Amino acid sequence: MHILESRHEPEDWSRGLTPFEILVSTVLSQSTNVANERRGMEGLRTAFGRITPQGLARQKTSDLARAIWHAGLSNRKASRIRALAGRIAARSDDRLRDILRRPTKEARDLLLTLPGVGLKTADVLLAMAADRPVFPVDTHVARIARRWGIVRPADGYEATRAGLERWTPFEKREAWHLGLIAHGRTLCKAANPACERCAVSRDCDWFQGRAARAAKRLKRSNR
């Protein structure tokens, strides 16, 4: 994994963002790529200025959808963002920061009560906005964890997160989370992974299994 850190030098995309901006960014990232998520964030800034709970809660869902259309599923995401903004703004300006100051389990449980916040989104907030040693699991991370044999193919979100946290040194979880995402986007893709360019293919259970199956097919064809 240290090889991937040096190869990819993953960007900490959350640097400079407020906790609410990280939350909005995570909602926008659902079912799209990073370029479209960032265009969605820029659309919000262009349309409304600073991205705050109070500012977005005042907007019409249709106006929010128009601003974030690059991120895809704009009506659904706009509705979710407006509901989140309204819930947070109704409590206090510092509601999200207050939650993130709590013990990790309590903070996670409170985040999960917010509209549209699921396990992955809660863990992203804890890791990227509160520097908690949790390991958020997105599609790239889950795919690589299965291919490397860290978790079983049928494991769900919680089992995958727990497996990755057992595997990862406490102080490396954020860096390795970002590194696996970068690796999944560039090389270890769902379809047509670039195993020939992968620095860790020799240690990859999935690659070794695929190579063994290919060797067996070749042996049968040469009989």
C-alpha positions as CSV (number, residue, x, y, z in Angstrom):
1,M,0.0,0.0,0.0
2,H,2.9,2.3,0.6
3,I,3.7,1.9,-3.1
4,L,0.3,3.2,-4.1
5,E,0.7,6.2,-1.8
6,S,3.9,7.2,-3.6
7,R,2.5,6.3,-7.1
8,H,-0.8,8.2,-6.9
9,E,0.0,11.0,-4.4
10,P,-3.7,11.2,-3.8
11,E,-5.2,14.7,-3.4
12,D,-7.0,15.6,-0.1
13,W,-10.1,17.0,-1.9
14,S,-11.6,18.2,1.4
15,R,-8.8,20.6,2.3
16,G,-10.2,24.1,2.8
17,L,-13.8,23.0,2.8
18,T,-16.2,23.5,5.7
19,P,-17.9,20.4,7.1
20,F,-21.1,21.5,5.3
21,E,-19.3,21.8,2.0
22,I,-17.8,18.4,2.5
23,L,-21.4,17.1,3.1
24,V,-22.7,18.7,0.0
25,S,-19.8,17.5,-2.0
26,T,-20.4,13.9,-0.9
27,V,-24.0,14.1,-1.9
28,L,-23.0,15.5,-5.3
29,S,-20.5,12.7,-5.8
30,Q,-23.1,10.0,-5.7
31,S,-23.4,8.1,-9.0
32,T,-21.0,10.4,-10.9
33,N,-17.3,11.1,-11.3
34,V,-15.1,13.6,-9.5
35,A,-15.1,16.0,-12.4
36,N,-18.9,16.3,-12.5
37,E,-19.1,16.6,-8.7
38,R,-16.7,19.5,-8.7
39,R,-18.6,21.2,-11.5
40,G,-21.7,20.8,-9.4
41,M,-19.9,22.5,-6.4
42,E,-18.8,25.3,-8.7
43,G,-22.3,25.7,-10.0
44,L,-23.6,26.2,-6.5
45,R,-20.9,28.8,-5.8
46,T,-21.6,30.6,-9.0
47,A,-25.4,30.7,-8.4
48,F,-25.5,31.4,-4.7
49,G,-22.1,32.5,-3.4
50,R,-20.9,30.8,-0.2
51,I,-22.2,27.3,0.3
52,T,-23.9,27.5,3.7
53,P,-26.9,25.7,5.3
54,Q,-28.7,29.0,5.7
55,G,-28.1,30.1,2.1
56,L,-29.1,26.8,0.5
57,A,-32.1,26.3,2.7
58,R,-33.6,29.5,1.3
59,Q,-33.4,28.3,-2.3
60,K,-36.0,26.6,-4.4
61,T,-35.3,23.0,-5.2
62,S,-35.6,23.8,-8.9
63,D,-32.9,26.5,-8.6
64,L,-30.6,24.1,-6.8
65,A,-31.2,21.5,-9.4
66,R,-30.3,23.9,-12.2
67,A,-27.1,24.9,-10.4
68,I,-25.9,21.3,-9.9
69,W,-27.1,19.7,-13.1
70,H,-23.5,18.7,-14.1
71,A,-23.4,16.3,-11.2
72,G,-26.4,14.3,-12.6
73,L,-29.6,13.2,-10.8
74,S,-30.0,16.9,-10.2
75,N,-33.6,16.9,-8.9
76,R,-32.9,14.1,-6.4
77,K,-29.7,15.6,-5.2
78,A,-31.1,19.1,-5.0
79,S,-34.0,17.9,-2.8
80,R,-31.6,16.1,-0.5
81,I,-29.3,19.1,-0.2
82,R,-32.2,21.4,0.5
83,A,-33.5,19.0,3.2
84,L,-30.0,18.8,4.8
85,A,-29.5,22.5,4.7
86,G,-32.9,23.1,6.2
87,R,-32.4,20.6,9.1
88,I,-28.9,22.0,9.9
89,A,-29.9,25.7,9.6
90,A,-32.9,25.2,11.8
91,R,-30.8,24.2,14.8
92,S,-27.8,26.6,14.6
93,D,-25.0,27.8,12.4
94,D,-22.6,25.4,14.2
95,R,-24.9,22.3,14.3
96,L,-22.7,20.1,12.1
97,R,-19.5,21.1,13.9
98,D,-21.2,20.3,17.2
99,I,-22.1,16.8,16.0
100,L,-18.5,16.2,14.8
101,R,-17.0,17.2,18.1
102,R,-18.8,14.3,19.8
103,P,-17.4,10.8,20.4
104,T,-17.1,8.9,17.1
105,K,-20.0,6.5,17.6
106,E,-22.3,9.2,19.0
107,A,-21.4,11.5,16.1
108,R,-22.0,8.8,13.5
109,D,-25.4,8.0,15.0
110,L,-26.4,11.7,14.9
111,L,-25.2,12.1,11.3
112,L,-27.3,9.1,10.3
113,T,-30.4,11.0,11.5
114,L,-29.9,13.7,8.9
115,P,-32.0,13.5,5.7
116,G,-30.3,11.3,3.1
117,V,-27.2,10.6,5.1
118,G,-26.2,7.0,4.9
119,L,-23.2,5.0,6.3
120,K,-20.7,6.1,3.6
121,T,-21.6,9.8,3.8
122,A,-21.4,9.8,7.6
123,D,-18.0,8.1,7.5
124,V,-16.7,10.6,4.9
125,L,-17.7,13.4,7.3
126,L,-16.0,11.8,10.2
127,A,-12.8,11.0,8.3
128,M,-12.5,14.2,6.2
129,A,-14.1,16.9,8.4
130,A,-13.3,15.5,11.9
131,D,-10.1,13.6,11.3
132,R,-11.5,10.4,12.9
133,P,-9.8,7.1,12.0
134,V,-12.7,5.6,10.1
135,F,-12.3,4.1,6.7
136,P,-15.2,5.2,4.3
137,V,-16.1,2.7,1.7
138,D,-17.1,3.7,-1.8
139,T,-17.4,1.5,-4.9
140,H,-13.7,1.7,-5.7
141,V,-12.6,0.9,-2.2
142,A,-15.0,-2.0,-1.9
143,R,-14.0,-3.4,-5.3
144,I,-10.2,-3.4,-4.4
145,A,-10.9,-4.8,-0.9
146,R,-12.6,-7.8,-2.5
147,R,-9.9,-8.2,-5.1
148,W,-7.1,-8.1,-2.6
149,G,-8.9,-10.6,-0.4
150,I,-9.2,-8.2,2.5
151,V,-13.0,-8.9,2.7
152,R,-15.3,-11.6,1.3
153,P,-17.2,-10.9,-2.0
154,A,-20.5,-11.0,-0.2
155,D,-19.5,-8.6,2.6
156,G,-21.7,-5.5,3.0
157,Y,-20.7,-2.0,3.9
158,E,-20.1,-2.5,7.6
159,A,-18.2,-5.7,7.3
160,T,-16.0,-4.1,4.5
161,R,-15.3,-1.0,6.6
162,A,-14.4,-3.2,9.7
163,G,-12.1,-5.4,7.5
164,L,-10.3,-2.4,6.1
165,E,-9.9,-0.8,9.6
166,R,-8.4,-4.0,10.9
167,W,-6.0,-4.1,7.9
168,T,-5.0,-0.4,8.1
169,P,-2.6,1.2,10.6
170,F,-4.6,3.6,12.8
171,E,-2.7,6.7,11.5
172,K,-2.9,5.7,7.8
173,R,-6.6,5.3,7.3
174,E,-7.3,8.6,5.6
175,A,-4.2,8.4,3.3
176,W,-5.0,4.8,2.3
177,H,-8.6,5.6,1.8
178,L,-7.7,8.3,-0.7
179,G,-5.0,6.1,-2.2
180,L,-7.4,3.2,-2.9
181,I,-9.9,5.6,-4.5
182,A,-7.2,7.0,-6.8
183,H,-6.0,3.4,-7.6
184,G,-9.6,2.4,-8.5
185,R,-10.2,5.4,-10.7
186,T,-7.0,5.0,-12.7
187,L,-6.0,1.3,-12.8
188,C,-8.1,-1.1,-10.8
189,K,-11.3,-0.3,-12.6
190,A,-14.4,-2.4,-12.6
191,A,-14.1,-3.3,-16.3
192,N,-10.8,-3.8,-18.0
193,P,-8.4,-3.1,-15.0
194,A,-4.9,-2.2,-16.1
195,C,-3.2,-5.1,-14.2
196,E,-0.1,-4.9,-16.4
197,R,0.6,-1.4,-15.1
198,C,-0.3,-2.1,-11.5
199,A,2.5,-1.9,-9.0
200,V,0.9,-4.4,-6.6
201,S,-0.5,-7.0,-9.1
202,R,2.0,-9.7,-7.8
203,D,0.3,-9.5,-4.4
204,C,-3.3,-9.2,-5.7
205,D,-5.4,-12.3,-5.1
206,W,-7.8,-11.4,-7.9
207,F,-5.0,-10.9,-10.5
208,Q,-3.2,-14.1,-9.4
209,G,-6.4,-16.1,-9.7
210,R,-7.1,-14.6,-13.1
211,A,-3.6,-15.4,-14.3
212,A,-3.9,-19.0,-13.0
213,R,-7.2,-19.5,-14.9
214,A,-5.7,-18.1,-18.1
215,A,-2.8,-20.5,-17.8
216,K,-5.2,-23.4,-17.4
217,R,-7.1,-22.4,-20.5
218,L,-3.9,-22.1,-22.4
219,K,-2.7,-25.5,-21.3
220,R,-6.1,-27.1,-22.3
221,S,-6.0,-25.5,-25.7
222,N,-2.5,-26.8,-26.4
223,R,-3.4,-30.4,-25.7
